[in-house]
């Protein structure tokens, strides 16, 4: 059993966990050149080169497996009615989860300049509709989704 396993199981006192985290953070800052401008610039350029030569997505099969191992009922319990799990927008700070989901979808539409009938990366934008709060929000996007059970709850 690794030290991380012991920490995750709560078998290491919090004070020691925090000490370990601080040491790892200091080491990472040194490795990344946070205290040396030339080293930081060199590390940044190396990272950019590495990213340019890497595939856009890595370990997609494992990511999909982890994503879909959670049942839809979990998302229905934890998320808002739109089951939006990427992000929400709380412009005033006192919005409900459902309002924040709608606000984020509305912001997507504004920033992307979406209009009825546009096809974006294979998704067909249907239009703007009114929510119960009276705010415009994305009403529907039709798409072929590999996970039918999840898709049934996305388009109502």
C-alpha positions in Angstrom: 0.0 0.0 0.0 1.4 3.4 -1.0 1.6 6.5 1.1 -1.0 8.1 -1.0 -3.3 5.1 -0.3 -2.8 5.5 3.4 -3.6 9.3 3.2 -6.7 8.7 1.1 -7.9 6.2 3.7 -7.5 8.7 6.5 -4.7 6.7 8.2 -2.2 9.5 8.1 -2.8 12.5 10.4 -3.9 15.7 8.6 -0.9 17.6 9.9 1.5 15.1 8.2 -0.6 15.2 5.0 -0.4 19.0 4.9 3.3 18.9 5.5 3.7 16.4 2.6 1.6 18.6 0.3 3.7 21.7 1.2 6.9 19.8 0.4 5.5 18.5 -2.9 4.4 22.1 -3.8 7.8 23.5 -3.1 9.5 20.8 -5.2 7.1 21.4 -8.0 7.8 25.2 -7.9 11.5 24.5 -8.0 11.1 22.0 -10.9 9.0 24.5 -12.9 11.5 27.3 -12.3 9.2 29.5 -10.3 12.2 31.2 -8.7 14.3 31.5 -11.8 13.0 33.4 -14.8 15.2 31.8 -17.4 14.4 28.3 -16.1 10.7 29.1 -16.1 10.9 30.4 -19.6 12.8 27.2 -20.7 10.3 24.9 -19.0 7.4 26.8 -20.5 8.9 26.5 -24.0 9.5 22.8 -23.5 5.9 22.3 -22.4 4.6 24.2 -25.4 6.7 22.0 -27.7 5.5 18.8 -25.9 1.9 19.9 -26.2 2.3 20.7 -29.9 3.6 17.2 -30.5 1.0 15.4 -28.4 -2.4 14.2 -29.4 -5.3 16.5 -28.4 -6.8 13.9 -26.1 -4.8 11.3 -24.1 -6.2 8.2 -22.5 -9.7 8.8 -23.9 -10.8 5.2 -23.4 -10.0 5.4 -19.7 -11.7 8.8 -19.4 -14.8 7.5 -21.0 -14.9 4.4 -18.9 -14.6 6.5 -15.7 -17.2 9.0 -16.9 -19.8 6.4 -17.8 -19.3 4.2 -14.8 -21.4 6.6 -12.8 -25.1 6.0 -13.3 -27.4 8.6 -14.6 -29.3 8.6 -11.3 -26.2 10.1 -9.6 -26.2 13.1 -12.0 -30.0 13.5 -11.6 -29.5 13.7 -7.8 -26.4 16.0 -7.8 -26.9 18.3 -10.8 -29.6 20.7 -11.9 -32.5 19.8 -14.2 -30.4 20.2 -17.3 -27.8 17.8 -16.0 -25.0 20.3 -16.9 -21.8 19.2 -15.3 -19.2 21.3 -17.0 -19.8 24.7 -15.4 -22.4 27.1 -14.2 -22.6 30.9 -14.2 -23.8 32.9 -11.1 -23.8 36.5 -12.4 -25.4 37.9 -9.2 -24.3 35.1 -6.8 -27.7 34.2 -5.5 -29.0 32.1 -8.4 -30.3 28.6 -7.9 -28.4 25.7 -9.6 -31.1 25.6 -12.4 -30.8 29.3 -13.0 -27.0 29.1 -13.0 -27.1 26.3 -15.6 -29.4 28.3 -17.8 -27.2 31.4 -17.4 -24.1 29.5 -18.5 -25.9 28.1 -21.5 -27.1 31.5 -22.4 -23.6 32.9 -22.1 -22.3 30.1 -24.4 -24.9 31.1 -27.0 -24.0 34.8 -26.7 -20.2 34.3 -26.9 -20.5 31.8 -29.8 -23.0 34.0 -31.7 -25.3 31.1 -32.2 -28.3 31.4 -34.4 -31.1 29.1 -35.4 -30.1 26.4 -37.8 -26.4 26.6 -37.4 -24.4 23.3 -37.3 -21.5 23.4 -35.0 -19.1 20.4 -34.9 -22.0 18.2 -35.9 -24.4 19.6 -33.3 -27.5 21.3 -34.7 -28.5 24.4 -32.8 -32.2 24.6 -32.6 -32.7 28.0 -30.9 -33.4 30.1 -27.9 -36.3 29.4 -25.6 -37.8 30.9 -22.5 -37.1 29.2 -19.1 -39.5 29.3 -16.2 -37.3 32.2 -14.9 -38.2 34.2 -18.1 -34.6 34.2 -19.3 -33.5 33.2 -22.7 -31.5 30.0 -22.7 -30.4 27.3 -25.2 -33.5 25.1 -25.7 -32.1 22.1 -27.5 -29.1 20.8 -29.4 -29.7 17.6 -31.3 -26.8 15.2 -31.5 -25.9 11.6 -31.8 -24.8 10.6 -28.3 -23.1 7.3 -27.6 -24.6 7.1 -24.1 -28.3 6.9 -24.8 -29.4 6.8 -21.2 -27.7 10.1 -20.5 -28.9 11.7 -23.7 -32.5 11.0 -22.9 -32.2 13.4 -20.0 -30.3 16.1 -21.9 -33.0 16.8 -24.5 -36.5 17.2 -23.1 
